[in-house]
Amino acid sequence: MLPAIDQAETPLKSCPHCAAQMPASAAFCPACGRPLPATERAASKVGILPENIAGAVAYLTFLPAIVFLFVEPYRKSPFVRFHSLQCVLLWGAGILLTVVLKLAGMLLFLVPVAGPLFVTIMDVLAGLAAIFVWLALVVKALQGEMFELPWVGKFAEQHARAVHEAS
């Protein structure tokens, strides 16, 4: 049994082939099964860099992301702004998660044998997850896609679009 989708919050789009309604994030039409047209990709240049390269550079550390948020040609591009905001928010979430894991690790070290082993496994898994997410974001930015992470991606997308529409 699948949970019901709240129609008030989910933006809908129509299939260009059969006019069936579906969520905006769908890649295939649930009625006719045909693939939907690909989303627009970043293809223009902003400053001296193509948009997709600037979006990927934003993920190198939080420093290029902050620079892109304040330097004039890059801050006007919704694509570069989205990736820069998502990077900064991801760094903040990562720091918060690191603090929580360190506190949990200090408590788990009180357990004689299994505690240090569990802390080591937890740290390795968290590190591998961070590397995987970082690589996925860099690849998606290089492909010209605005890939949204849960929670932080939606905020970054809304803010990037709002700044672009205001200017």
FENPE-V771638 format. One record per pair of residues at least 12 apart in sequence whose C-alpha atoms are under 8 Angstrom apart, sorted by sequence separation. I is the first residue (numbers start at 0). J is the second residue. If there is no record, write none. Layout:
# FENPE-V771638
<<I	J> <I	J>>
This chain:
# FENPE-V771638
<<10	22> <11	23> <67	79> <68	80> <9	22> <10	23> <17	30> <67	80> <9	23> <14	28> <17	31> <104	118> <16	31> <68	83> <67	83> <68	84> <16	33> <64	82> <65	83> <64	83> <15	35> <63	83> <64	84> <14	35> <57	79> <64	86> <65	87> <100	122> <64	87> <54	78> <58	82> <54	79> <57	82> <58	83> <61	86> <46	72> <50	76> <53	79> <57	83> <60	86> <61	87> <45	72> <46	73> <55	82> <45	73> <50	78> <51	79> <54	82> <58	86> <50	79> <54	83> <57	86> <61	90> <45	76> <41	78> <82	140> <89	151> <82	145> <85	148> <88	151> <81	145> <85	151> <78	145> <85	152> <85	155> <84	155> <82	155> <81	155> <58	133> <81	156> <84	159> <81	158> <58	136> <81	159> <58	137> <80	159> <55	136> <56	137> <78	159> <55	137> <77	159> <54	137> <55	138> <77	160> <55	140> <77	162> <54	140> <55	141> <77	163> <54	141> <75	162> <76	163> <52	140> <75	163> <51	140> <52	141> <51	141> <51	142> <75	166> <51	143> <50	143> <42	143> <40	142> <41	143> <40	143> <41	144> <40	144> <39	144> <38	144>>
